[in-house]
């Protein structure tokens, strides 16, 4: 909702055109050996939002990767704000 400028609608009956956001392209992408899929929304009005998809062989690898990404993002934030 933040990236597209739309509003979160709790009930389907309340869905109206003015509550929808705007995006240039919306597509479903399949990946991996299990044919997982995700919806990718591109060319949004507020393109400051990003998603980082983390996958790994087991939970320990995922948790370590998430910690490493968090540390790297904190370093980047500190470089930009200093």
C-alpha positions in Angstrom: 0.0 0.0 0.0 2.8 2.4 0.8 4.7 1.9 -2.4 1.6 2.2 -4.7 -0.1 5.0 -2.8 -3.1 2.7 -2.2 -5.0 2.1 1.0 -5.5 -1.1 3.0 -9.1 -2.3 2.7 -10.2 -4.7 5.5 -13.3 -5.9 3.6 -13.7 -6.7 0.0 -17.1 -5.0 -0.2 -15.3 -1.7 0.7 -13.0 -1.9 -2.2 -13.3 1.3 -4.4 -11.2 2.6 -7.3 -10.0 5.6 -5.2 -8.5 3.3 -2.6 -6.4 1.4 -5.2 -2.8 2.5 -5.8 -0.9 2.9 -9.1 1.8 0.7 -10.4 3.4 0.4 -13.9 3.6 -3.4 -13.9 2.3 -6.3 -11.7 3.5 -9.8 -12.3 3.8 -13.2 -10.7 7.3 -14.7 -10.7 8.0 -18.4 -10.1 11.4 -19.4 -8.7 13.2 -22.3 -7.1 12.9 -26.0 -7.4 9.6 -26.0 -5.5 8.0 -23.5 -7.9 7.4 -21.0 -5.2 6.0 -17.7 -6.5 5.7 -14.1 -5.5 3.9 -11.1 -6.8 6.3 -8.3 -8.1 5.0 -4.8 -8.3 7.2 -2.4 -10.3 7.2 1.3 -11.3 5.3 2.4 -8.2 4.4 6.0 -7.3 6.5 5.8 -4.1 9.5 3.7 -5.1 11.3 4.0 -1.8 10.2 0.6 -0.8 12.1 -2.6 -1.5 11.8 -6.2 -0.6 14.7 -8.5 0.1 13.8 -12.2 -0.4 16.0 -14.5 1.7 16.1 -18.3 1.1 18.3 -20.9 2.6 18.7 -24.6 3.2 17.7 -24.5 6.8 16.5 -22.2 9.6 20.0 -21.6 10.9 21.2 -20.3 7.5 18.2 -18.1 7.2 18.6 -16.5 10.7 22.4 -15.9 10.1 21.6 -14.3 6.7 19.0 -12.1 8.2 21.4 -11.0 10.9 24.1 -10.2 8.3 21.7 -8.2 6.2 20.5 -6.3 9.2 24.1 -5.4 10.2 24.9 -4.4 6.6 21.8 -2.1 6.4 22.7 -0.5 9.7 26.2 0.2 8.4 24.8 1.8 5.2 22.3 3.8 7.3 25.1 5.1 9.5 27.2 6.1 6.5 24.3 8.0 5.0 23.3 9.8 8.2 26.8 10.8 9.4 
